[in-house]
Amino acid sequence: MKPDAATFIRPVEFPKSASRPVVTPLSPSVVYASDSPDMLDDQYNGKLSGFTYAREGHPNGQALSQILNRLEATENGIVTGSGMAAVSSAVMAILSTGDHIIAGDQLYGRSLRLMSEELPRLGISTTLANASSSDDIAQAIKPNTKMVLIEGISNPTLRVADFHGISSICKEAGIILAVDNTFTTPKVFQPLKHGADIVIHSVTKLLAGHSDVTLGYVVAKDSALNKRIYDFAVTTGLTASPFDCWLAERGLLTFDLRFEKAQKNAENLADALATHPKIARVLYPMRKDHPDHELAKKHFKGNGCNMVSFELTNKTRAAANLFTQCLEGIAFAPTLGDVGTTLSHPVSSSHRSMEALDRERNGISEGFFRVSVGLETPEDLILAFKKALDQM
Ligand SMILES: Cc1ncc(COP(=O)(O)O)c(C=O)c1O
């Protein structure tokens, strides 16, 4: 007598189809069944390909990684549960107690907190230095420096890193160069082609592009380093969920188009804001008055970015409150890379834990705003900003 199949809950047979789906199927399965312990051994030993347990890898993560690998001209990238999971994996998988890391002094706020709070607690020393100057990075090197971490374009002042200078210093000194390419995007710059050893992304931002996914990506050129980062991410549980990967894959299909439109809008908005009497300064790397314009021209092959920062002439919190209240149709929200334009105020969000003096040194006052430019009609976007400034 056979057991009644109805009492066994799994598996329900997946419908077979001679034709194949056009869209990547969503595969939320946490676990994958193998035929025998021998088969499982072969999978773990790499003799057979296939998935075992979702934290270690799943089809949607692999599908997403393939697209990101292509964009960054590499292979075997690791998709993580957030951009910070990617930053933490890259740094913490490789550095040990007694090591030293140099990081750009204008990194994303949480990356700075990793440097100032978490790494020292583990006996890893950190030095912050200006990544727009390779001399400043060179001067920060110590005998135990193992890694340099920079962002291509910094947040929120949009300073451009001196990639080539820094990468040749790192090569010469045998130091691992990690580049967070979130703001730059692989469309504008591919760090691994320019001497970086590790590239990192917050996929949450422009790559996924719709503010409905929190994901990251990290890859090391060297396969042993890459395996180290993968093992750390899997062990500490920093890997990503299938649904997020599935959504990000869909978002990535239009990345190129979104980027083109957003950067054009950003350029127009930057030029329009620069002429307004209530604006003290505008920062956009493709403008001639940007402090790193020459570096941007050299590295970005004529591209720009979707980010514009500016400072009001009135640098008080009261003026900042009034401006955000007057700005209609634009979300005041601390993210970037969405299809819609968003406005952020670093003093009250990304840089709130930074010492006031350090913020001032970096030119981030109460009147400082960062705009992540989206896909609106350019005239309407400019009008919305002008109207709010005029009303203040
Ligand atoms: C440059 C940069 N790196 C990393 C991160 C962290 O990404 P996530 O929010 O996906 O953890 C951010 C977030 O804003 C960022 O701007």
The ligand as a Tripos MOL2 file, in Angstrom:
@<TRIPOS>MOLECULE
LIG
   16    16     1     0     0
SMALL
NO_CHARGES

@<TRIPOS>ATOM
      1 C1         27.3270   56.0600   -1.0710 C.3       1 LIG1
      2 C2         26.4780   55.1730   -0.2460 C.ar      1 LIG1
      3 N1         26.9610   53.9790    0.1250 N.ar      1 LIG1
      4 C3         26.2230   53.1280    0.8820 C.ar      1 LIG1
      5 C4         24.9590   53.4770    1.3060 C.ar      1 LIG1
      6 C5         24.1650   52.5140    2.1550 C.3       1 LIG1
      7 O1         23.2080   51.9020    1.3650 O.3       1 LIG1
      8 P1         21.8840   51.2040    1.9910 P.3       1 LIG1
      9 O2         20.9960   52.3120    2.4370 O.co2     1 LIG1
     10 O3         21.3530   50.4020    0.8500 O.co2     1 LIG1
     11 O4         22.3400   50.3630    3.1260 O.co2     1 LIG1
     12 C6         24.4130   54.7080    0.9340 C.ar      1 LIG1
     13 C7         23.0570   55.0940    1.3660 C.2       1 LIG1
     14 O5         22.5910   56.1950    1.1540 O.2       1 LIG1
     15 C8         25.1900   55.5740    0.1400 C.ar      1 LIG1
     16 O6         24.7300   56.7710   -0.2250 O.3       1 LIG1
@<TRIPOS>BOND
     1     1     2 1
     2     2     3 ar
     3     2    15 ar
     4     3     4 ar
     5     4     5 ar
     6     5     6 1
     7     5    12 ar
     8     6     7 1
     9     7     8 1
    10     8     9 2
    11     8    10 1
    12     8    11 1
    13    12    13 1
    14    12    15 ar
    15    13    14 2
    16    15    16 1
@<TRIPOS>SUBSTRUCTURE
     1 LIG1         1 GROUP 0 **** ****
